[in-house]
Amino acid sequence: MEKFCKMAVGFFLLFFHFLVFSKNIEGEVKDLKRRVKELEKKVQQHSKAESNVDIQSKLTEIVNILEGVNIEGGVTFITQGAHKANSDTLSDSGEGITDASYSFDLILEKDFFEDSKVLLHFEAGNGDGITDELKLFSNVNADATGDESFDLIEVWFEHRFKRVPLTLTMGKIDVTCYIDTNEYANDETAQFLGSIFKNSPVVEFPDSNSVGIRVGFNPTGIIDIDLVAADADSNWDDVFDNVFVALQLSFKPIFFKKHGSYRFYMWLNDKNHTKWSNTTATKEKGYGFGLNLDQELSEVLGVFLRYGWQNPKVYMDGEDFSLEQSYSVGFQLDGALWNRDNDIFGFGFGQVFPSSDYKNANGLKAKSETHLEAYYNFRMNDNLALSFDFQTVWDAYGADSNRGGKPIVLGGLRIQVNL
Protein backbone atom coordinates (compact mmCIF):
# COMPACT_ATOMS: atom_id res chain seq x y z
CA MET A 1 0.00 0.00 0.00
CA GLU A 2 2.77 2.36 0.85
CA LYS A 3 4.50 1.44 -2.40
CA PHE A 4 1.34 2.14 -4.39
CA CYS A 5 0.96 5.54 -2.72
CA LYS A 6 4.55 6.50 -3.61
CA MET A 7 3.97 5.45 -7.22
CA ALA A 8 0.75 7.45 -7.40
CA VAL A 9 2.47 10.51 -5.96
CA GLY A 10 5.32 10.03 -8.48
CA PHE A 11 2.94 9.79 -11.44
CA PHE A 12 1.04 12.86 -10.17
CA LEU A 13 4.25 14.90 -9.89
CA LEU A 14 5.38 13.64 -13.32
CA PHE A 15 1.99 14.56 -14.83
CA PHE A 16 2.12 17.97 -13.12
CA HIS A 17 5.61 18.62 -14.50
CA PHE A 18 4.42 17.43 -17.92
CA LEU A 19 1.52 19.92 -17.82
CA VAL A 20 3.83 22.72 -16.78
CA PHE A 21 6.35 21.68 -19.43
CA SER A 22 3.59 21.46 -22.04
CA LYS A 23 2.40 24.92 -21.14
CA ASN A 24 5.95 26.21 -21.51
CA ILE A 25 6.42 24.33 -24.83
CA GLU A 26 3.11 25.65 -26.15
CA GLY A 27 4.15 29.20 -25.28
CA GLU A 28 7.54 28.72 -26.85
CA VAL A 29 5.95 27.22 -29.99
CA LYS A 30 3.58 30.20 -30.28
CA ASP A 31 6.48 32.56 -29.79
CA LEU A 32 8.49 30.62 -32.41
CA LYS A 33 5.59 30.76 -34.90
CA ARG A 34 5.33 34.50 -34.34
CA ARG A 35 9.04 34.92 -34.97
CA VAL A 36 8.87 32.73 -38.09
CA LYS A 37 5.99 34.81 -39.49
CA GLU A 38 7.90 38.00 -38.80
CA LEU A 39 10.94 36.50 -40.48
CA GLU A 40 8.88 35.38 -43.48
CA LYS A 41 7.41 38.85 -43.77
CA LYS A 42 10.88 40.40 -43.71
CA VAL A 43 12.12 37.88 -46.28
CA GLN A 44 9.16 38.62 -48.55
CA GLN A 45 9.73 42.35 -48.20
CA HIS A 46 13.41 41.86 -48.93
CA SER A 47 12.68 39.58 -51.91
CA LYS A 48 10.11 42.05 -53.22
CA ALA A 49 12.60 44.86 -52.87
CA GLU A 50 15.24 42.79 -54.67
CA SER A 51 12.68 41.84 -57.33
CA ASN A 52 11.76 45.48 -57.81
CA VAL A 53 15.43 46.33 -58.11
CA ASP A 54 15.88 43.56 -60.70
CA ILE A 55 12.83 44.71 -62.68
CA GLN A 56 13.93 48.32 -62.52
CA SER A 57 17.42 47.31 -63.59
CA LYS A 58 16.07 45.36 -66.55
CA LEU A 59 13.77 48.20 -67.54
CA THR A 60 16.72 50.57 -67.36
CA GLU A 61 18.69 48.27 -69.63
CA ILE A 62 15.79 48.18 -72.14
CA VAL A 63 15.44 51.95 -72.02
CA ASN A 64 19.18 52.34 -72.58
CA ILE A 65 19.01 49.98 -75.56
CA LEU A 66 16.02 51.80 -77.08
CA GLU A 67 17.47 55.22 -76.42
CA GLY A 68 18.18 56.85 -79.74
CA VAL A 69 16.27 54.23 -81.73
CA ASN A 70 14.18 55.74 -84.49
CA ILE A 71 11.00 53.68 -84.98
CA GLU A 72 8.78 53.97 -88.04
CA GLY A 73 5.83 51.85 -89.07
CA GLY A 74 2.93 51.70 -91.45
CA VAL A 75 0.05 49.53 -92.59
CA THR A 76 -1.11 49.50 -96.21
CA PHE A 77 -4.49 48.13 -97.30
CA ILE A 78 -5.24 47.83 -101.03
CA THR A 79 -8.42 46.84 -102.83
CA GLN A 80 -8.51 46.67 -106.63
CA GLY A 81 -11.13 45.68 -109.15
CA ALA A 82 -10.45 44.76 -112.79
CA HIS A 83 -12.72 44.65 -115.80
CA LYS A 84 -11.65 42.14 -118.48
CA ALA A 85 -9.14 40.20 -116.35
CA ASN A 86 -7.07 37.84 -118.51
CA SER A 87 -5.49 35.17 -116.28
CA ASP A 88 -5.50 31.61 -117.63
CA THR A 89 -6.94 30.41 -114.32
CA LEU A 90 -10.22 32.32 -114.67
CA SER A 91 -13.40 30.42 -115.53
CA ASP A 92 -14.68 33.07 -117.96
CA SER A 93 -12.78 35.11 -120.50
CA GLY A 94 -12.77 38.77 -119.56
CA GLU A 95 -14.14 38.11 -116.09
CA GLY A 96 -14.51 40.99 -113.61
CA ILE A 97 -12.45 40.52 -110.43
CA THR A 98 -12.04 42.33 -107.10
CA ASP A 99 -9.25 41.38 -104.69
CA ALA A 100 -7.40 42.85 -101.72
CA SER A 101 -4.04 42.71 -99.98
CA TYR A 102 -2.33 44.27 -97.01
CA SER A 103 1.19 44.83 -95.74
CA PHE A 104 2.72 46.01 -92.48
CA ASP A 105 6.19 47.53 -92.15
CA LEU A 106 8.17 48.22 -89.00
CA ILE A 107 11.58 49.87 -89.22
CA LEU A 108 14.02 50.27 -86.32
CA GLU A 109 17.13 52.35 -86.87
CA LYS A 110 19.81 53.32 -84.40
CA ASP A 111 22.94 55.42 -84.81
CA PHE A 112 26.19 54.35 -83.18
CA PHE A 113 28.61 57.13 -82.47
CA GLU A 114 28.50 59.71 -85.27
CA ASP A 115 29.27 57.60 -88.30
CA SER A 116 27.57 54.20 -88.00
CA LYS A 117 24.07 52.83 -87.79
CA VAL A 118 22.07 49.60 -87.78
CA LEU A 119 18.68 49.08 -89.43
CA LEU A 120 16.09 46.33 -88.98
CA HIS A 121 13.06 46.22 -91.29
CA PHE A 122 10.24 43.81 -90.50
CA GLU A 123 7.41 43.18 -92.96
CA ALA A 124 4.18 41.24 -92.61
CA GLY A 125 1.43 40.84 -95.15
CA ASN A 126 -1.06 38.66 -96.95
CA GLY A 127 -2.63 38.48 -100.36
CA ASP A 128 -1.59 38.59 -103.99
CA GLY A 129 -4.33 41.13 -104.52
CA ILE A 130 -5.44 41.13 -108.13
CA THR A 131 -1.98 40.24 -109.48
CA ASP A 132 -2.68 36.49 -109.70
CA GLU A 133 -5.80 37.19 -111.78
CA LEU A 134 -3.87 39.04 -114.47
CA LYS A 135 -1.31 37.84 -116.99
CA LEU A 136 1.07 40.76 -117.56
CA PHE A 137 4.69 41.58 -118.24
CA SER A 138 4.52 44.18 -115.44
CA ASN A 139 1.86 43.86 -112.77
CA VAL A 140 -0.43 46.41 -111.15
CA ASN A 141 0.10 46.04 -107.35
CA ALA A 142 3.73 46.41 -106.29
CA ASP A 143 2.75 46.19 -102.60
CA ALA A 144 1.27 42.66 -102.67
CA THR A 145 3.28 40.23 -100.51
CA GLY A 146 1.66 36.92 -101.49
CA ASP A 147 0.96 34.29 -98.82
CA GLU A 148 0.66 35.18 -95.13
CA SER A 149 4.13 36.11 -93.95
CA PHE A 150 6.20 37.87 -91.32
CA ASP A 151 9.83 38.40 -92.22
CA LEU A 152 12.89 40.39 -91.35
CA ILE A 153 13.39 41.69 -94.88
CA GLU A 154 16.31 44.01 -94.15
CA VAL A 155 19.01 43.97 -91.50
CA TRP A 156 22.25 45.76 -92.14
CA PHE A 157 25.12 47.73 -90.65
CA GLU A 158 26.31 50.95 -92.26
CA HIS A 159 29.50 52.92 -91.67
CA ARG A 160 30.31 56.38 -93.00
CA PHE A 161 34.03 57.05 -93.24
CA LYS A 162 35.26 60.44 -92.06
CA ARG A 163 38.46 60.89 -94.03
CA VAL A 164 36.96 59.90 -97.37
CA PRO A 165 33.37 60.47 -98.62
CA LEU A 166 32.62 56.75 -98.54
CA THR A 167 29.69 54.79 -97.09
CA LEU A 168 29.76 51.02 -96.60
CA THR A 169 26.55 49.01 -96.06
CA MET A 170 26.62 45.26 -95.29
CA GLY A 171 23.96 42.70 -94.43
CA LYS A 172 20.59 41.68 -95.82
CA ILE A 173 19.88 44.56 -98.17
CA ASP A 174 17.21 45.74 -100.61
CA VAL A 175 19.05 46.55 -103.84
CA THR A 176 16.22 48.79 -105.06
CA CYS A 177 16.99 51.22 -102.21
CA TYR A 178 20.21 52.14 -104.04
CA ILE A 179 19.62 51.37 -107.74
CA ASP A 180 16.87 52.85 -109.97
CA THR A 181 15.45 55.11 -107.24
CA ASN A 182 13.21 58.07 -108.09
CA GLU A 183 11.75 61.00 -106.17
CA TYR A 184 8.29 60.82 -107.77
CA ALA A 185 7.91 57.16 -108.78
CA ASN A 186 9.39 54.73 -106.26
CA ASP A 187 6.98 54.27 -103.32
CA GLU A 188 4.00 51.94 -103.73
CA THR A 189 2.55 52.99 -100.35
CA ALA A 190 2.13 56.66 -101.30
CA GLN A 191 2.75 57.04 -105.06
CA PHE A 192 2.06 54.75 -108.04
CA LEU A 193 0.85 51.18 -107.44
CA GLY A 194 1.91 49.77 -110.81
CA SER A 195 5.25 47.96 -110.82
CA ILE A 196 6.39 49.72 -114.02
CA PHE A 197 6.30 53.03 -112.13
CA LYS A 198 8.22 51.73 -109.11
CA ASN A 199 11.23 50.09 -110.79
CA SER A 200 12.19 49.23 -114.33
CA PRO A 201 10.74 45.84 -115.36
CA VAL A 202 13.82 45.13 -117.51
CA VAL A 203 16.21 44.98 -114.54
CA GLU A 204 16.65 41.45 -113.20
CA PHE A 205 16.94 42.34 -109.52
CA PRO A 206 17.67 39.51 -107.01
CA ASP A 207 14.74 37.17 -106.32
CA SER A 208 14.24 38.89 -102.96
CA ASN A 209 16.28 40.85 -100.43
CA SER A 210 19.49 38.96 -99.80
CA VAL A 211 22.97 39.15 -98.35
CA GLY A 212 24.94 41.89 -100.03
CA ILE A 213 27.23 44.86 -99.81
CA ARG A 214 26.87 48.43 -101.05
CA VAL A 215 29.63 50.99 -101.42
CA GLY A 216 28.53 54.60 -101.80
CA PHE A 217 30.98 57.29 -102.91
CA ASN A 218 30.08 61.00 -102.75
CA PRO A 219 33.08 62.94 -104.13
CA THR A 220 31.09 66.19 -104.43
CA GLY A 221 27.70 67.46 -103.30
CA ILE A 222 26.16 66.82 -106.72
CA ILE A 223 27.64 63.41 -107.62
CA ASP A 224 26.87 60.02 -106.06
CA ILE A 225 28.34 56.69 -107.12
CA ASP A 226 26.82 53.46 -105.81
CA LEU A 227 28.19 49.95 -106.31
CA VAL A 228 26.01 47.07 -105.13
CA ALA A 229 26.70 43.32 -105.08
CA ALA A 230 24.15 40.84 -103.74
CA ASP A 231 23.29 37.16 -103.90
CA ALA A 232 21.13 36.84 -107.03
CA ASP A 233 18.95 33.89 -105.99
CA SER A 234 18.65 34.85 -102.30
CA ASN A 235 19.79 31.37 -101.29
CA TRP A 236 21.60 31.60 -97.95
CA ASP A 237 22.96 28.07 -98.34
CA ASP A 238 25.08 28.98 -101.37
CA VAL A 239 25.87 32.64 -100.83
CA PHE A 240 27.17 34.42 -103.95
CA ASP A 241 26.96 31.24 -106.01
CA ASN A 242 25.03 33.57 -108.31
CA VAL A 243 25.61 37.30 -108.12
CA PHE A 244 23.74 40.48 -109.01
CA VAL A 245 26.05 43.46 -109.50
CA ALA A 246 25.04 47.04 -110.34
CA LEU A 247 26.85 50.35 -110.67
CA GLN A 248 24.93 53.66 -110.65
CA LEU A 249 26.16 57.19 -111.27
CA SER A 250 23.87 59.97 -110.01
CA PHE A 251 24.16 63.63 -110.98
CA LYS A 252 22.14 65.96 -108.71
CA PRO A 253 22.23 69.52 -110.03
CA ILE A 254 20.19 72.53 -108.92
CA PHE A 255 18.73 74.55 -111.79
CA PHE A 256 17.13 77.88 -110.87
CA LYS A 257 16.85 76.66 -107.27
CA LYS A 258 15.02 73.51 -108.42
CA HIS A 259 16.45 70.10 -107.46
CA GLY A 260 16.89 67.22 -109.85
CA SER A 261 18.54 63.80 -110.04
CA TYR A 262 19.88 62.19 -113.21
CA ARG A 263 20.99 58.56 -112.94
CA PHE A 264 22.73 56.11 -115.24
CA TYR A 265 23.27 52.51 -114.19
CA MET A 266 24.55 49.17 -115.50
CA TRP A 267 23.83 45.74 -114.09
CA LEU A 268 24.72 42.05 -114.42
CA ASN A 269 22.87 38.95 -113.20
CA ASP A 270 24.95 35.80 -113.63
CA LYS A 271 22.19 33.29 -112.86
CA ASN A 272 21.86 30.73 -115.64
CA HIS A 273 20.09 32.06 -118.73
CA THR A 274 19.17 30.17 -121.90
CA LYS A 275 19.39 31.46 -125.45
CA TRP A 276 16.12 31.63 -127.35
CA SER A 277 17.88 30.69 -130.59
CA ASN A 278 19.87 27.82 -129.05
CA THR A 279 18.28 26.07 -126.06
CA THR A 280 21.46 24.06 -125.42
CA ALA A 281 23.23 27.28 -124.44
CA THR A 282 22.08 27.32 -120.79
CA LYS A 283 24.94 29.17 -119.10
CA GLU A 284 24.34 32.63 -120.50
CA LYS A 285 24.16 35.82 -118.40
CA GLY A 286 21.66 38.63 -118.11
CA TYR A 287 22.81 42.24 -118.29
CA GLY A 288 21.54 45.68 -119.16
CA PHE A 289 21.55 49.41 -118.45
CA GLY A 290 19.10 52.15 -117.57
CA LEU A 291 18.45 55.88 -117.32
CA ASN A 292 16.38 57.41 -114.55
CA LEU A 293 15.65 61.05 -113.80
CA ASP A 294 13.42 63.25 -111.71
CA GLN A 295 13.29 67.03 -111.90
CA GLU A 296 11.45 69.64 -109.88
CA LEU A 297 9.97 72.23 -112.24
CA SER A 298 8.14 74.43 -109.74
CA GLU A 299 7.03 74.47 -106.13
CA VAL A 300 4.11 72.18 -107.03
CA LEU A 301 5.24 70.23 -110.12
CA GLY A 302 7.83 67.53 -110.65
CA VAL A 303 8.46 65.17 -113.59
CA PHE A 304 10.14 61.78 -113.99
CA LEU A 305 11.43 59.48 -116.72
CA ARG A 306 12.77 55.92 -116.77
CA TYR A 307 14.32 53.94 -119.60
CA GLY A 308 15.86 50.48 -119.49
CA TRP A 309 17.35 47.88 -121.84
CA GLN A 310 18.43 44.29 -121.24
CA ASN A 311 19.98 41.46 -123.25
CA PRO A 312 17.08 40.30 -125.48
CA LYS A 313 18.69 37.07 -126.65
CA VAL A 314 18.28 35.11 -123.40
CA TYR A 315 15.72 34.25 -120.74
CA MET A 316 16.25 33.38 -117.10
CA ASP A 317 15.62 29.82 -115.95
CA GLY A 318 12.03 29.50 -114.76
CA GLU A 319 10.70 32.32 -116.96
CA ASP A 320 8.59 31.84 -120.09
CA PHE A 321 9.19 35.27 -121.63
CA SER A 322 11.90 37.91 -121.83
CA LEU A 323 11.84 41.67 -122.23
CA GLU A 324 14.10 44.01 -124.15
CA GLN A 325 13.14 47.60 -123.37
CA SER A 326 10.88 49.63 -121.12
CA TYR A 327 10.18 53.29 -120.47
CA SER A 328 7.85 55.33 -118.29
CA VAL A 329 7.19 59.07 -117.98
CA GLY A 330 4.95 61.10 -115.73
CA PHE A 331 4.49 63.94 -113.31
CA GLN A 332 3.47 64.71 -109.74
CA LEU A 333 1.36 67.70 -108.69
CA ASP A 334 1.38 69.01 -105.13
CA GLY A 335 -2.01 69.73 -103.58
CA ALA A 336 -0.89 73.23 -102.60
CA LEU A 337 -2.09 74.23 -106.06
CA TRP A 338 -5.71 73.76 -104.86
CA ASN A 339 -5.13 74.58 -101.18
CA ARG A 340 -4.54 70.96 -100.09
CA ASP A 341 -0.86 71.21 -99.13
CA ASN A 342 -0.35 67.54 -98.25
CA ASP A 343 -2.33 65.97 -101.10
CA ILE A 344 -0.64 64.56 -104.22
CA PHE A 345 -1.84 63.85 -107.75
CA GLY A 346 0.28 61.63 -109.97
CA PHE A 347 0.05 60.59 -113.61
CA GLY A 348 2.22 58.05 -115.44
CA PHE A 349 2.44 56.43 -118.86
CA GLY A 350 4.77 53.58 -119.83
CA GLN A 351 5.41 50.65 -122.14
CA VAL A 352 7.17 47.29 -121.89
CA PHE A 353 8.65 45.75 -125.07
CA PRO A 354 9.19 41.97 -125.22
CA SER A 355 12.33 40.80 -126.97
CA SER A 356 12.27 40.02 -130.67
CA ASP A 357 14.11 36.73 -129.99
CA TYR A 358 11.27 35.67 -127.66
CA LYS A 359 8.74 36.66 -130.32
CA ASN A 360 10.47 34.77 -133.15
CA ALA A 361 11.25 31.67 -131.10
CA ASN A 362 7.62 31.22 -130.07
CA GLY A 363 5.77 32.60 -133.10
CA LEU A 364 3.88 35.17 -131.01
CA LYS A 365 2.45 38.64 -131.54
CA ALA A 366 4.59 39.95 -128.64
CA LYS A 367 3.22 43.49 -128.83
CA SER A 368 4.35 46.21 -126.49
CA GLU A 369 2.33 46.21 -123.26
CA THR A 370 1.10 49.73 -122.45
CA HIS A 371 0.31 51.09 -118.98
CA LEU A 372 -1.46 54.24 -117.85
CA GLU A 373 -1.96 55.13 -114.19
CA ALA A 374 -3.38 58.10 -112.31
CA TYR A 375 -3.78 58.41 -108.55
CA TYR A 376 -4.89 60.98 -106.01
CA ASN A 377 -3.43 60.72 -102.51
CA PHE A 378 -5.83 62.41 -100.08
CA ARG A 379 -4.03 63.13 -96.80
CA MET A 380 -6.61 62.97 -93.99
CA ASN A 381 -4.17 63.76 -91.16
CA ASP A 382 -0.61 62.99 -90.08
CA ASN A 383 -1.37 59.29 -89.74
CA LEU A 384 -4.00 58.48 -92.37
CA ALA A 385 -4.07 58.83 -96.16
CA LEU A 386 -6.54 57.54 -98.76
CA SER A 387 -5.46 57.05 -102.38
CA PHE A 388 -7.80 56.57 -105.31
CA ASP A 389 -6.03 54.75 -108.14
CA PHE A 390 -6.98 54.22 -111.79
CA GLN A 391 -5.05 52.03 -114.25
CA THR A 392 -5.51 50.82 -117.82
CA VAL A 393 -3.42 48.17 -119.57
CA TRP A 394 -3.43 47.68 -123.34
CA ASP A 395 -2.12 44.55 -125.11
CA ALA A 396 -1.60 42.72 -121.83
CA TYR A 397 1.13 40.09 -122.05
CA GLY A 398 1.85 41.26 -125.58
CA ALA A 399 -1.75 40.39 -126.61
CA ASP A 400 -0.76 36.71 -126.35
CA SER A 401 -2.70 35.65 -123.24
CA ASN A 402 -5.23 32.85 -123.72
CA ARG A 403 -8.10 34.92 -122.30
CA GLY A 404 -9.13 38.43 -123.17
CA GLY A 405 -7.67 40.73 -125.79
CA LYS A 406 -9.33 43.99 -124.82
CA PRO A 407 -7.88 46.68 -122.55
CA ILE A 408 -7.93 45.86 -118.83
CA VAL A 409 -9.42 48.67 -116.75
CA LEU A 410 -8.70 48.79 -113.01
CA GLY A 411 -9.90 50.90 -110.12
CA GLY A 412 -8.41 50.77 -106.65
CA LEU A 413 -8.41 52.19 -103.15
CA ARG A 414 -5.30 52.33 -100.95
CA ILE A 415 -5.48 53.08 -97.23
CA GLN A 416 -2.19 54.03 -95.63
CA VAL A 417 -1.88 54.22 -91.85
CA ASN A 418 1.43 55.61 -90.58
CA LEU A 419 2.29 54.73 -86.99
Secondary structure, 3 states (H helix, E strand, C coil): CHHHHHHHHHHHHHHHHHHHHHHHHHHHHHHHHHHHHHHHHHHHHHHHHHHHHHHHHHHHHHHHHHCCEEEEEEEEEEEEEEEEECCCCCCCCCEEEEEEEEEEEEEEEEEECCCEEEEEEEEEEEECCCHHHCCCCCCCCCCCCEEEEEEEEEEEEEEECCCCCEEEEEEEECHHHCCCCCCCCCCCCCCCCCHHHCCCCCCCCCCCCEEEEEEEEEEECCEEEEEEEEECCCCCCCCCCCEEEEEEEEECCEECCEEEEEEEEEEEEEEEEEECCCCCCCCEEEEEEEEEEEEECCCCEEEEEEEEEECCCEEECCCCCCEEEEEEEEEEEEHHHHCCCCCEEEEEEEEEEECHHHHHHHCCCCCCEEEEEEEEEEECCCCEEEEEEEEEEECHHHHCCCCCCCCEEEEEEEEEEEC
